[in-house]
C-alpha cells in the first residue's frame, strides 16, 4: 500500500509522491502539488479552485454526516 500524507489545504490524504512540505505561519505542513500550483495561478483561477475545493469539502462532510446518522439509526434499531 502506498504511504499517504494529509494535505492541510484540501483536507485529503494523497500519495507521498504528490506532497511537498510547505512553510506556513504555523510551521511546516504537508501540501499537495495540485493545491500549490493552484495557489500560483492568477487570482480568478485561484478563486475558482478555492470554490471547487470548498464545495468538495462540504459534500464530503454531508456524506459523512449522513453515514453517521444511518449507522446511529441502525445501532439504535439493533439495541432496542
C-alpha positions, -999 to 999 in steps of 0.1 A, spaced: 0 0 0 13 35 -9 21 57 20 -2 88 21 0 121 38 -27 145 48 -29 178 29 -39 206 52 -51 227 23 -76 204 6 -80 181 37 -75 149 18 -49 121 20 -26 119 -11 2 96 -20 35 109 -5 49 114 -41 23 141 -46 31 160 -15 55 188 -6 65 202 28 52 237 28 62 265 52 32 283 68 29 308 97 20 278 119 51 259 109 58 233 82 28 214 68 23 189 40 5 202 10 -3 185 -23 12 197 -55 -22 204 -70 -30 230 -43 4 246 -45 1 250 -83 -34 264 -79 -21 290 -54 3 303 -80 -24 307 -107 -40 341 -114 -65 352 -88 -96 343 -109 -83 307 -113 -72 305 -77 -106 317 -65 -123 291 -88 -101 264 -73 -110 275 -38 -147 274 -45 -145 239 -61 -124 227 -31 -149 242 -6 -178 225 -24 -160 192 -24 -153 195 13 -189 204 21 -201 174 0 -177 151 18 -189 165 52 -225 159 42 -218 124 31 -200 115 63 -228 131 84 -254 110 65 -234 78 70 -230 85 107 -267 92 110 -276 59 92 -251 40 114 -266 56 146 -301 47 135 -291 11 127 -274 8 160 -304 21 179 -327 -3 160 -304 -32 169 -301 -23 206 -338 -18 213 
